[in-house]
Amino acid sequence: MYIVLMAGGVGSRFWPHSRTMNPKQMLRLFDDRSMLQKTYDRIKPLTSPEKVLIITNMELKEAIAEQLPEIPLENIVGEPFGRNTAPCVGLAGAIIQKRESQDQVMAVLPADHLIQNEENFRSTLQIAADYAKIHNCLITVGIKPTYPETGYGYIQRGPKISGERGKTIYKVKTFAEKPNPDTAKRFLKSGDFLWNSGMFIWSTKLIMDQFAEFEPELSHGFEQIRNAVDTASMDEVISDVYSKFRSISIDYAIMEVAGNVCIMEADFAWNDVGSWEAAYHISEKDEHGNAILADDHCILESENNYISIKDKLVAMVGVNNLVVVETDDAILICDKSKSQNVKDIVDNLKRKKKYQYL
């Protein structure tokens, strides 16, 4: 199968580590491999480097090539503008259709998620790919919720339609936006809702046909791109077409309006690592619940903190539930439960035109 890695986001909730030229997917948050490299490591057994497409922004192409030298340079494709996930998917589909004489199955994956049970993950993708090819359907991967998370979208599953090789597939009933706390609790209690992981599997022909039916303006642009793929004018055409695209997610554009949409329930541990609080939950902790990424520290009467500071002694007394993160030019201190709001700091810096911190 083709595997498309969406690697164009910024991840502003991980400021001050995440910057324009060093976004979340490029960060080494847990070991010496970046989120992008970890994603590629997971999918390597499923396909060849020639069938891995990385859709990113123009400025990151060189850095991604350095992190993943085995990927052919022509497979690292830069978007001139961020236009959300629908144009990203269509761009990848246009490239695959130009390069392949036959219809291909493609899996579309975010490049900045953390997944455990990697064998189960690969099995899920392979079984979903086989099912999508045989039954000509759009498949998304859902994660069974373990707590009432308000930062994720949800998908309500409908009737079970397959127990394909030990993996359960359902018809999709409804998509739901990020809920408020009461609604998230109701979703969890119902047992019918799964977290929307943002992972998709389908045939290239089917998804491009869906664009033609439901998003004809996007589809026209993708046709122009397809004609220019691997020509001298490819970047120019992409830039021109993208300048006319509106920003829209693949969920809004296709998944919520198409007919043959299914969801496969995952049986692997998943986290989109969407904030410093999420990083805290994943990290190793001391006996007081502190996650400490520091060369030297003296922490007294303090619990449940996330601390990431290098080359300095960190001293803390009597503070709980904080995120403390330092870079060469900035320090972030916030209540751990408010770490989703770090993106507001980035927005504030943009308004004040303090681009040196972005």
Helices and strands as residue ranges (DSSP letters): E 2-6, G 12-14, G 24-26, H 35-43, G 44-46, G 49-51, E 52-57, G 58-60, H 61-67, G 73-75, E 76-79, H 85-99, E 105-110, E 114-115, H 118-135, E 138-143, E 154-162, G 164-166, E 169-176, H 181-190, E 193-203, H 204-214, H 216-228, H 234-242, H 250-250, I 251-255, E 261-265, E 270-271, H 276-282, E 291-300, E 306-317, E 322-326, E 331-335, G 336-341, H 342-351, G 355-357
